[in-house]
Amino acid sequence: MTYHYLSYEDRQEIEQRYSQGERPEDIAAVVGVHTATIYRELERGYTGEKDESGKPKYSADIGQSKQKNSFRRRGRTPNAAC
C-alpha cells in the first residue's frame, strides 16, 4: 500500500461529489483513498455551516489551507509532501 497526500484537485472532487449528495464511501472509491480519509477531510474542510438538508458544508479551499498550515507548523513544504 502506498500513502499520499490529497491534492487540491482531489479536494475539489470531494467537494463537488459531496455537495451533490454522494456518500463518503462512493467518493473514496472514486478518489482512490480509504473511506476514513474522506471523513477526516470532510472534518478538515468544514465551513461551520449546514446546507438546506442539515448536512455540514465542505470547502476544498478550507481543507487545502488547513493542510498547508499543518505542513508549515511541522516545518515541511507543500512540494516536498506530495
C-alpha positions, 0 to 999 in steps of 0.5 A: 500500500502506498500513502499520499497526500490529497491534492487540491484537485482531489479536494475539489472532487470531494467537494463537488461529489459531496455537495451533490449528495454522494456518500463518503464511501462512493467518493473514496472509491472514486478518489482512490483513498480509504473511506476514513480519509474522506471523513477526516477531510470532510472534518478538515474542510468544514465551513461551520455551516449546514446546507438546506438538508442539515448536512455540514458544508465542505470547502476544498479551499478550507481543507487545502489551507488547513493542510498547508498550515499543518505542513508549515507548523511541522516545518515541511513544504507543500512540494516536498509532501506530495 
